[in-house]
Amino acid sequence: MNVKIAPSLLSADFGDLKSDIQMLNKSQADWLHLDIMDGVFVPNISFGFPVLKYVKELSEKPLDVHLMITEPTKFIKEVKDLGADIMNIHYEAVTHLHRAVEQIKAADMKAGITLNPATPVCLLEDIICDVDMILLMSVNPGFGGQKFIENSIQKCERLKEMILRKGAHAMIEVDGGINLETGKIMVNAGADILVAGNYIFKSEDPVLTIENMKKL
């Protein structure tokens, strides 16, 4: 299996964002992961659509936009117009999830559903065949640099079992505390995409770090 690597822009140097994006363009990174936080759904504020627009102009990688916000479906058109390839919304933030997934797909984006650490994967039983990706948060969302939650391993295994049992084609993405060690464990548990922020951007050689993660 060829694992996909999606560096999280939250850990990039926003004083020199252009250089970091150019570095990622030259790397083996598959996607660029963007966490948009509103300070309401999660206890932090990150960046908004003007930054997303700037990133799209510079990035040669598909954009995986993760909306950690209340009422994410309000912004489907904006996210699409700004060039996102994948739109990830939280299970916990949406009342009519099936409708939201259909709206994202109608906007010609891949539809992802994100689960917080305490949200069980069994809640996806009736929608797993309709989505393109499930993002499992392996830390509580809102801040970078947190410790990996061990229960994420069994959670990923249960999700993989459900996907195979239902004949679904959803990919599994994992975000939070991911490094070479936890990344390997999650790939073995069924993960297809690894999101990493600090581990990549704070390393001595981010390009080499991404290359090593691709080998997992």
C-alpha positions in Angstrom: 0.0 0.0 0.0 1.2 3.5 -0.8 0.2 5.7 2.1 -0.7 9.3 1.4 0.9 12.1 3.4 -1.0 15.4 4.0 1.2 18.0 5.8 -0.9 20.2 8.1 -0.4 23.9 7.2 -1.3 24.8 10.8 2.3 24.1 11.8 3.9 26.0 8.9 5.8 29.3 9.3 3.1 31.9 8.5 5.8 34.6 8.4 7.2 32.8 5.3 4.3 30.7 4.1 5.3 31.0 0.5 8.6 29.2 1.2 7.0 26.4 3.1 4.4 25.8 0.3 7.2 25.8 -2.3 9.0 23.2 -0.2 5.9 21.0 -0.1 5.5 21.4 -3.9 9.0 19.8 -4.3 8.3 17.1 -1.7 6.5 13.8 -2.0 3.5 15.1 0.0 0.3 14.0 -1.7 -2.2 16.6 -0.2 -2.0 19.8 1.8 -4.2 19.7 4.9 -5.8 23.0 6.0 -7.5 23.3 9.4 -10.0 26.1 9.5 -11.1 26.9 13.1 -13.8 29.3 14.3 -13.1 29.5 18.0 -16.6 28.2 18.6 -16.6 24.5 17.6 -13.1 24.3 18.8 -11.3 26.5 21.4 -9.0 28.1 18.8 -9.0 30.3 15.7 -6.7 29.5 12.9 -7.1 31.1 9.5 -9.9 31.8 7.0 -10.7 32.0 3.3 -8.2 34.7 2.3 -5.3 32.4 3.4 -6.9 29.5 1.6 -7.1 31.6 -1.6 -3.4 32.4 -1.2 -2.4 28.8 -0.6 -4.4 27.6 -3.6 -2.5 30.1 -5.8 0.8 28.7 -4.7 0.2 25.0 -4.0 0.7 22.3 -6.6 -0.9 19.7 -4.3 -4.7 19.0 -3.8 -6.2 20.9 -0.9 -7.8 18.9 1.9 -9.9 21.4 3.8 -10.9 20.5 7.3 -13.6 22.7 8.7 -13.6 22.7 12.5 -16.5 25.1 12.6 -20.2 25.3 13.4 -22.6 25.2 10.4 -19.9 24.2 7.8 -22.5 23.6 5.1 -22.9 27.4 4.9 -19.5 27.6 3.2 -19.6 24.8 0.6 -19.6 27.3 -2.3 -16.8 29.4 -0.8 -14.6 26.3 -0.2 -15.2 25.1 -3.7 -14.6 28.5 -5.3 -11.3 28.9 -3.5 -10.1 25.6 -5.0 -10.5 22.9 -2.4 -10.4 19.3 -3.7 -11.7 17.7 -0.5 -14.1 19.2 2.1 -14.0 17.6 5.5 -16.9 18.4 7.9 -17.4 17.2 11.5 -20.1 14.6 12.3 -20.6 16.6 15.5 -21.3 19.9 13.7 -23.9 18.8 11.2 -27.6 17.8 11.9 -28.4 16.5 8.4 -25.2 14.7 7.5 -26.5 12.9 4.4 -27.7 16.1 2.8 -24.4 17.8 3.6 -22.4 15.1 1.9 -24.6 15.2 -1.2 -24.2 19.0 -1.3 -20.4 18.7 -1.1 -20.4 16.1 -3.9 -22.7 18.3 -6.0 -20.1 21.0 -5.7 -17.6 18.6 -7.3 -15.5 18.0 -4.2 -14.7 14.8 -2.4 -16.8 14.6 0.8 -15.1 13.8 4.1 -16.6 13.3 7.5 -14.4 13.9 10.6 -15.0 12.2 14.0 -13.8 13.6 17.3 -12.0 11.1 19.6 -15.1 10.3 21.7 -17.4 9.8 18.6 -17.8 6.1 17.8 -17.4 4.9 14.2 -20.6 2.8 14.5 -22.5 6.1 13.9 -21.3 6.0 10.3 -22.9 2.7 9.5 -25.7 4.2 7.4 -23.6 6.7 5.5 -20.2 5.0 5.0 -21.1 4.0 1.4 -21.8 7.7 0.5 -18.6 9.4 1.6 -15.1 9.5 0.1 -13.2 9.8 3.3 -13.4 9.5 7.1 -11.0 11.6 9.1 -10.3 10.2 12.6 -9.0 12.7 15.0 -6.4 11.0 17.1 -6.2 14.1 19.4 -8.9 16.5 20.5 -9.2 19.1 17.8 -8.2 22.7 18.2 -4.4 22.7 18.8 -1.3 21.2 17.2 1.4 19.3 19.0 -0.9 17.1 21.2 -0.2 13.6 22.4 -1.6 10.7 20.3 -4.7 9.0 21.8 -4.1 5.2 21.9 -7.7 4.3 21.5 -7.4 5.6 17.9 -5.8 2.3 16.9 -8.8 0.1 17.7 -11.1 2.8 16.3 -9.3 2.7 13.0 -9.5 -1.1 12.9 -13.2 -1.0 13.6 -13.7 1.6 10.8 -11.7 -0.5 8.3 -13.8 -3.5 9.2 -17.0 -1.6 8.6 -15.7 -0.3 5.2 -14.8 -3.8 4.0 -18.0 -5.3 5.4 -20.2 -2.7 3.7 -18.3 -2.8 0.4 -17.6 1.0 0.8 -14.7 2.8 -0.9 -14.1 5.5 1.8 -10.4 6.2 2.6 -9.3 6.6 6.2 -7.4 9.7 7.2 -5.8 10.1 10.7 -4.8 13.4 12.2 -3.2 14.1 15.6 0.2 13.1 17.2 1.3 11.4 14.0 5.0 10.6 13.5 6.9 7.6 12.1 6.0 5.4 15.1 2.3 6.2 15.4 2.0 6.6 11.6 3.2 3.0 11.1 0.8 1.7 13.8 -2.2 3.5 12.1 -1.3 2.3 8.6 -1.2 -1.2 10.0 -4.6 -0.5 11.5 -6.0 0.5 8.1 -5.2 4.2 7.6 -4.7 5.4 4.0 -3.8 9.1 4.7 -1.6 10.5 7.5 -1.9 14.1 8.5 1.2 15.5 10.3 2.0 19.1 11.3 4.7 19.7 13.9 6.4 16.4 13.1 7.0 17.6 9.5 7.5 21.3 9.8 9.6 21.3 12.9 11.9 18.6 11.6 15.5 19.4 10.4 14.6 18.2 6.9 10.8 18.3 6.2 11.3 16.9 2.7 13.2 13.9 4.0 10.6 13.5 6.8 7.8 13.3 4.3 9.9 10.8 2.2 10.3 8.6 5.2 6.6 8.7 6.1 5.8 7.7 2.5 7.6 4.4 3.1 5.3 3.4 6.0 
